[in-house]
Amino acid sequence: MKSAAPIQQQKLTKLCRDAKLLIEEEKYEECKRLISNAMGTFPHAPQPHNLMGILL
């Protein structure tokens, strides 16, 4: 059985990529929703919280 940690890391890596693209495209509200959802899904992961700080 596979560990959930690699899957979680892949999702967080994708989140970072997606957020960067949305910021570059100046789609700030969409990016904020994406990050907010990720903060709920991964409340203890630093990446969504750091991305929100960058976005703000």
N, C-alpha and C positions, 0 to 999 in steps of 0.2 A: 504494500500500500504506500502511495506517495505521500510525502509530507505536505501540509498546506502552506508552509513557509515559502517554497519557491513559487507557488501560484500567486500568493499574496504579493511577493516581490515583483512578479511580472505585471500584475495589475497596477501596482504603484509606479513602476517604470513607465507604463503606458499612460498613466495619469499625468506624469511629468511632461511627457512628449506632447500629449493633447493640450495641456494647459499652455505650454510654450507656443504652440501653433495658434491657439485662440488669442493669446496676448499679441502675437505678431500681426494677426489679422484684425486687431482692435475689437474683438468680440468679447468685451469685458463682462457683460451680464451673463452670457453663456458660460464663460470661464468661471465666474463666481458660483453659478449653479453646479457645475461639474465638481469644483473643489469642495463646496458645501456638502454635496452628496458623499464625496470621498471621506470627508471628516466624520460623517456619520457611520460609514462602513468601516473605516479604519481609525477609530478614535485615539488609539495609542501610537499611531505611526506619525513620525515628524513631518513627512513629506507634504501631506495636504495642508498642515498648519503653516509650514514654511512658504508654500505656494500662495496661500491666502495673504500672508505678509507681503510677498512680492507684488501680488496683484493690487493690494491696497496702496 
